Amino acid sequence: MTTKILALVDGLGSLVRFALMPGQRGEITGAEKLIEGLSLGALLADKAYDSDKFRELLKSKEIEAIIPARKGRLSPAAHDAEMYKWRHLVENFFQKLKEFKRIAMRACKTDTSFEAMINIAAAVIRTR
């Protein structure tokens, strides 16, 4: 059993919202739900989030898409490379999250208890 964690962090690297998905599903499928109801100035994401539909959604919500184009795209969209460097905050959050053994090993049997552990870990990470 594999589980994918989609996380949205703020400019300080603190968790804002997250969603759990099956490990074999593409990340883009849960991205719309993750940003629903939030007002964002920009969204920094990796190449997995590069789709025309998602870019149009961000544009309709007046969110700047800082997403590099996937390799082999016929019409690659430009992105702010300097601003994209700040995406390391997401990677840093996941590295800190993996320090918690129960999360790294997916020791919880139910999604509810796994979500609770992620929330507890995020609170501990924020206070460090």
Secondary structure, DSSP 8 states (H G I E B T S, - for coil): --EEEEEEE-TTS-EEEEEEEETTS-THHHHHHHHTT---SEEE--GGG--HHHHHHHHHTT-EEE----TT-SS-----HHHHGGGHHHHHHHHHHTTSHHHHTT--SSHHHHHHHHHHHHHHHHH-
